[in-house]
Every structure is written in C-alpha cells, then in structure tokens.
C-alpha cells in the first residue's frame, strides 16, 4: 500500500487523510469482486450507510462482521427476532431496526438469486455498464455528479422487484463503484491504472 501522507501520491479527493479511508481507497475501492460474501456484505453495508458517512461504517465494519456472522448469506438468512434484538443492543454497529431487518430479508432474497443465477456475482455483473455509457474523462467535478446512472437505476429496480430493500439507485451505484463494476478513480489518481488493469484481467462471472 502507498504511504498515506506521501506528498507525491495523488488520490481521489474523497479519500481524505484518515489512514483507514486511505487504505480502503488504495486497496479495495474499485477493484473487481466476484466473491458472493463480499458482494453481499457490501450491499448490506451500503444500506446501513444511507444517511451516514462511509467512514462511519468503515470504522464499524469489523463489528458488523462479528454481529452478522461474517455476512455468511445462509447464516444471516436464518436470523430470528432474537438476533434482531441482539443486534439492536450492539453499540458497535448502527442500531437501526429497519436496516437490521432489511439485511436479514436481503440474505433470504440473495439465496433466491443464487438459486436462479448460480451466484450473486453472476447476477450483479449482468448490470455492468457498457463502456460507451461512461464519461470520456473522469475528473472530480464529473464524479461528484454521478450519484446514480441508468445502470444503477436498472439494478435498483430489479432488486426491488425481487424483494430487496434499502437498495435505491444511489446505494446501488455506490455498490457498483466499490465492487469494480466501474472504474471511478479520477484521472491522475494513482489507483486508476491499477484498477483498470484489474478490470481488464477480471473474468466476468457467467
């Protein structure tokens, strides 16, 4: 990982200077993901992030993982009202009943997706936008206007039709950015070429 405060390192402005956020920017955000557990975790945490900063969620991520069985889809799908009560008493996470219940519901819906498509990865990567729909040059001003796209609207609409919750088009676009379905590191960011290379080498799930 690059040194967080090295003066010659250019990063996306949102990464700031917090070491945890810088590490997330440099090693995770935008690199393509095909692991179902990671995809499910990210979708759920983006739902919890709604109305909060991602850094708040990132600081609590290990607590979320402990509370939600490592985001094992089958395990979370079996959660009961006792688990809801347990999580509402957990000061290490965001204690929001609706978002906790949504995570359990979404795990059950995720099992249905896996039964239909073989994996969550195979489902989600169907919504990767065509390169022709992407900005020709991605600078900071352009990135700040990309709260949602046609692709994220389509993903959101389909997820909602399938019974998922807390999956609005803005949430879905943040998910797509983080999971590497687009490369939204701005021009000049030292991570952009590495993410582009990773996306080029990535085998899209069938």
C-alpha positions as a Markdown table, in Angstrom:
| # | Residue | x | y | z |
|---|---|---|---|---|
| 1 | Unk | 0.0 | 0.0 | 0.0 |
| 2 | Unk | 1.2 | 3.5 | -0.7 |
| 3 | Unk | 2.2 | 5.7 | 2.2 |
| 4 | Unk | -1.0 | 7.6 | 3.3 |
| 5 | Unk | 0.7 | 11.0 | 3.5 |
| 6 | Unk | 3.3 | 10.8 | 0.8 |
| 7 | Unk | 3.2 | 14.2 | -0.9 |
| 8 | Unk | 3.7 | 12.9 | -4.4 |
| 9 | Unk | 0.8 | 10.4 | -4.3 |
| 10 | Unk | -2.4 | 11.7 | -6.0 |
| 11 | Unk | -5.7 | 10.2 | -4.8 |
| 12 | Unk | -9.4 | 10.8 | -5.3 |
| 13 | Unk | -10.2 | 13.8 | -3.0 |
| 14 | Unk | -12.9 | 11.8 | -1.1 |
| 15 | Unk | -10.1 | 9.6 | 0.4 |
| 16 | Unk | -9.0 | 12.4 | 2.7 |
| 17 | Unk | -6.2 | 11.7 | 5.1 |
| 18 | Unk | -7.7 | 9.2 | 7.6 |
| 19 | Unk | -5.4 | 6.1 | 7.3 |
| 20 | Unk | -8.4 | 3.7 | 7.3 |
| 21 | Unk | -10.1 | 5.6 | 4.5 |
| 22 | Unk | -6.8 | 5.9 | 2.5 |
| 23 | Unk | -6.2 | 2.2 | 2.8 |
| 24 | Unk | -9.8 | 1.4 | 1.7 |
| 25 | Unk | -9.3 | 3.7 | -1.3 |
| 26 | Unk | -5.9 | 2.2 | -2.2 |
| 27 | Unk | -6.6 | -1.5 | -1.8 |
| 28 | Unk | -10.3 | -2.1 | -2.1 |
| 29 | Unk | -12.4 | 0.6 | -3.8 |
| 30 | Unk | -12.9 | -0.1 | -7.5 |
| 31 | Unk | -11.1 | -3.4 | -7.7 |
| 32 | Unk | -13.5 | -6.0 | -9.2 |
| 33 | Unk | -15.1 | -8.5 | -6.9 |
| 34 | Unk | -16.7 | -11.9 | -7.7 |
| 35 | Unk | -16.9 | -13.3 | -4.2 |
| 36 | Unk | -20.5 | -13.6 | -3.1 |
| 37 | Unk | -19.8 | -13.0 | 0.6 |
| 38 | Unk | -18.1 | -9.7 | -0.2 |
| 39 | Unk | -20.8 | -8.6 | -2.6 |
| 40 | Unk | -23.5 | -9.4 | 0.0 |
| 41 | Unk | -21.6 | -7.6 | 2.7 |
| 42 | Unk | -21.0 | -4.5 | 0.6 |
| 43 | Unk | -24.7 | -4.3 | -0.5 |
| 44 | Unk | -25.8 | -4.6 | 3.2 |
| 45 | Unk | -23.3 | -2.0 | 4.5 |
| 46 | Unk | -24.2 | 0.4 | 1.7 |
| 47 | Unk | -27.8 | 0.1 | 3.1 |
| 48 | Unk | -26.5 | 0.9 | 6.6 |
| 49 | Unk | -24.5 | 3.8 | 5.3 |
| 50 | Unk | -27.7 | 5.6 | 4.0 |
| 51 | Unk | -27.8 | 8.9 | 5.8 |
| 52 | Unk | -24.3 | 8.5 | 7.3 |
| 53 | Unk | -20.7 | 8.7 | 6.0 |
| 54 | Unk | -19.0 | 5.7 | 4.6 |
| 55 | Unk | -16.1 | 6.3 | 7.0 |
| 56 | Unk | -18.5 | 5.8 | 9.9 |
| 57 | Unk | -19.4 | 2.4 | 8.5 |
| 58 | Unk | -15.8 | 1.5 | 7.7 |
| 59 | Unk | -14.8 | 2.1 | 11.3 |
| 60 | Unk | -17.6 | -0.2 | 12.5 |
| 61 | Unk | -17.1 | -2.9 | 9.7 |
| 62 | Unk | -15.4 | -5.5 | 11.9 |
| 63 | Unk | -18.3 | -5.1 | 14.5 |
| 64 | Unk | -20.8 | -5.6 | 11.7 |
| 65 | Unk | -18.9 | -8.7 | 10.5 |
| 66 | Unk | -19.0 | -10.1 | 14.1 |
| 67 | Unk | -22.7 | -9.3 | 14.5 |
| 68 | Unk | -23.8 | -10.6 | 11.1 |
| 69 | Unk | -21.8 | -13.9 | 11.1 |
| 70 | Unk | -19.2 | -12.6 | 8.7 |
| 71 | Unk | -22.1 | -11.9 | 6.3 |
| 72 | Unk | -22.4 | -15.5 | 5.5 |
| 73 | Unk | -25.6 | -15.4 | 3.5 |
| 74 | Unk | -27.1 | -18.7 | 4.7 |
| 75 | Unk | -26.3 | -17.9 | 8.3 |
| 76 | Unk | -27.9 | -14.4 | 8.1 |
| 77 | Unk | -30.9 | -15.8 | 6.3 |
| 78 | Unk | -31.6 | -17.9 | 9.4 |
| 79 | Unk | -31.5 | -15.0 | 11.8 |
| 80 | Unk | -34.6 | -14.6 | 14.0 |
| 81 | Unk | -36.2 | -11.9 | 16.1 |
| 82 | Unk | -33.8 | -12.9 | 18.9 |
| 83 | Unk | -30.9 | -11.9 | 16.6 |
| 84 | Unk | -32.7 | -8.6 | 15.8 |
| 85 | Unk | -32.8 | -7.9 | 19.5 |
| 86 | Unk | -29.2 | -8.9 | 19.9 |
| 87 | Unk | -28.1 | -6.5 | 17.2 |
| 88 | Unk | -30.2 | -3.7 | 18.4 |
| 89 | Unk | -28.3 | -4.0 | 21.7 |
| 90 | Unk | -24.9 | -3.9 | 19.9 |
| 91 | Unk | -23.4 | -0.5 | 20.4 |
| 92 | Unk | -20.6 | -1.4 | 17.9 |
| 93 | Unk | -22.9 | -1.2 | 14.9 |
| 94 | Unk | -25.6 | 1.1 | 13.5 |
| 95 | Unk | -28.6 | 0.2 | 15.6 |
| 96 | Unk | -31.4 | 0.7 | 13.1 |
| 97 | Unk | -34.2 | -1.8 | 13.3 |
| 98 | Unk | -35.3 | -1.3 | 9.7 |
| 99 | Unk | -31.7 | -1.8 | 8.3 |
| 100 | Unk | -31.1 | -4.8 | 10.5 |
| 101 | Unk | -34.3 | -6.4 | 9.3 |
| 102 | Unk | -33.5 | -5.4 | 5.8 |
| 103 | Unk | -30.2 | -7.3 | 6.0 |
| 104 | Unk | -31.9 | -10.5 | 7.1 |
| 105 | Unk | -34.5 | -10.1 | 4.4 |
| 106 | Unk | -31.9 | -9.4 | 1.8 |
| 107 | Unk | -30.0 | -12.5 | 2.8 |
| 108 | Unk | -33.1 | -14.6 | 2.1 |
| 109 | Unk | -33.6 | -12.9 | -1.3 |
| 110 | Unk | -29.9 | -13.4 | -2.0 |
| 111 | Unk | -30.4 | -17.2 | -1.6 |
| 112 | Unk | -33.1 | -17.0 | -4.2 |
| 113 | Unk | -30.8 | -15.1 | -6.6 |
| 114 | Unk | -28.1 | -17.7 | -6.1 |
| 115 | Unk | -30.6 | -20.5 | -6.9 |
| 116 | Unk | -31.6 | -18.7 | -10.1 |
| 117 | Unk | -28.2 | -17.4 | -11.4 |
| 118 | Unk | -25.7 | -19.8 | -9.7 |
| 119 | Unk | -24.1 | -17.0 | -7.7 |
| 120 | Unk | -24.6 | -13.4 | -6.7 |
| 121 | Unk | -21.6 | -12.4 | -8.8 |
| 122 | Unk | -23.3 | -13.8 | -11.9 |
| 123 | Unk | -26.4 | -11.8 | -11.2 |
| 124 | Unk | -24.7 | -8.5 | -10.3 |
| 125 | Unk | -22.2 | -8.4 | -13.1 |
| 126 | Unk | -25.0 | -8.5 | -15.6 |
| 127 | Unk | -25.5 | -4.9 | -14.8 |
| 128 | Unk | -22.0 | -3.7 | -15.6 |
| 129 | Unk | -22.5 | -0.6 | -17.8 |
| 130 | Unk | -21.2 | -0.6 | -21.4 |
| 131 | Unk | -18.0 | 1.4 | -21.7 |
| 132 | Unk | -19.8 | 3.7 | -24.2 |
| 133 | Unk | -22.0 | 5.0 | -21.4 |
| 134 | Unk | -19.1 | 6.1 | -19.3 |
| 135 | Unk | -17.7 | 9.6 | -19.1 |
| 136 | Unk | -14.9 | 10.2 | -21.6 |
| 137 | Unk | -12.7 | 11.8 | -18.9 |
| 138 | Unk | -13.5 | 11.3 | -15.2 |
| 139 | Unk | -12.4 | 14.4 | -13.2 |
| 140 | Unk | -13.6 | 15.3 | -9.6 |
| 141 | Unk | -16.4 | 17.6 | -10.8 |
| 142 | Unk | -17.8 | 14.8 | -13.0 |
| 143 | Unk | -17.5 | 12.2 | -10.3 |
| 144 | Unk | -19.5 | 14.3 | -7.9 |
| 145 | Unk | -22.4 | 14.4 | -10.3 |
| 146 | Unk | -22.5 | 10.6 | -10.7 |
| 147 | Unk | -24.8 | 9.8 | -7.7 |
| 148 | Unk | -26.7 | 7.4 | -9.9 |
| 149 | Unk | -26.7 | 6.1 | -13.5 |
| 150 | Unk | -29.0 | 4.2 | -15.9 |
| 151 | Unk | -27.2 | 1.0 | -14.9 |
| 152 | Unk | -27.7 | 1.6 | -11.1 |
| 153 | Unk | -31.4 | 2.5 | -11.7 |
| 154 | Unk | -31.8 | -0.8 | -13.6 |
| 155 | Unk | -30.1 | -2.7 | -10.8 |
| 156 | Unk | -32.2 | -1.0 | -8.1 |
| 157 | Unk | -35.4 | -1.6 | -10.0 |
| 158 | Unk | -34.7 | -5.3 | -10.4 |
| 159 | Unk | -33.6 | -5.8 | -6.8 |
| 160 | Unk | -36.7 | -4.1 | -5.5 |
| 161 | Unk | -38.8 | -6.3 | -7.8 |
| 162 | Unk | -37.2 | -9.3 | -6.3 |
| 163 | Unk | -38.0 | -8.1 | -2.7 |
| 164 | Unk | -34.7 | -6.5 | -1.7 |
| 165 | Unk | -34.9 | -3.3 | 0.5 |
| 166 | Unk | -32.6 | -0.4 | 1.1 |
| 167 | Unk | -31.3 | -0.7 | -2.5 |
| 168 | Unk | -32.1 | 2.6 | -4.1 |
| 169 | Unk | -30.3 | 3.7 | -7.3 |
| 170 | Unk | -27.8 | 5.8 | -5.3 |
| 171 | Unk | -27.0 | 3.0 | -3.0 |
| 172 | Unk | -26.7 | 0.6 | -6.0 |
| 173 | Unk | -24.3 | 3.0 | -7.7 |
| 174 | Unk | -22.0 | 3.3 | -4.7 |
| 175 | Unk | -22.1 | -0.6 | -4.6 |
| 176 | Unk | -21.1 | -0.8 | -8.3 |
| 177 | Unk | -18.3 | 1.7 | -7.8 |
| 178 | Unk | -16.9 | -0.1 | -4.8 |
| 179 | Unk | -17.1 | -3.6 | -6.3 |
| 180 | Unk | -15.3 | -2.6 | -9.5 |
| 181 | Unk | -18.2 | -2.7 | -12.0 |
| 182 | Unk | -17.0 | 0.8 | -13.0 |
| 183 | Unk | -13.6 | 2.5 | -12.5 |
| 184 | Unk | -14.5 | 5.8 | -10.8 |
| 185 | Unk | -11.0 | 6.7 | -9.7 |
| 186 | Unk | -10.5 | 10.1 | -11.2 |
| 187 | Unk | -7.9 | 10.8 | -13.9 |
| 188 | Unk | -4.5 | 11.3 | -12.2 |
| 189 | Unk | -5.3 | 9.1 | -9.2 |
| 190 | Unk | -2.5 | 6.6 | -8.7 |
| 191 | Unk | -5.1 | 3.8 | -8.3 |
| 192 | Unk | -6.8 | 4.4 | -11.6 |
| 193 | Unk | -4.3 | 2.4 | -13.8 |
| 194 | Unk | -4.2 | -0.5 | -11.3 |
| 195 | Unk | -8.0 | -0.7 | -11.2 |
| 196 | Unk | -8.2 | -0.5 | -15.0 |
| 197 | Unk | -5.7 | -3.4 | -15.3 |
| 198 | Unk | -7.5 | -5.5 | -12.7 |
| 199 | Unk | -10.8 | -4.9 | -14.6 |
| 200 | Unk | -9.1 | -5.9 | -17.9 |
| 201 | Unk | -7.8 | -9.1 | -16.3 |
| 202 | Unk | -11.1 | -9.9 | -14.5 |
| 203 | Unk | -13.1 | -12.8 | -15.7 |
| 204 | Unk | -16.8 | -11.8 | -15.6 |
| 205 | Unk | -18.9 | -14.4 | -13.9 |
| 206 | Unk | -21.0 | -16.4 | -16.3 |
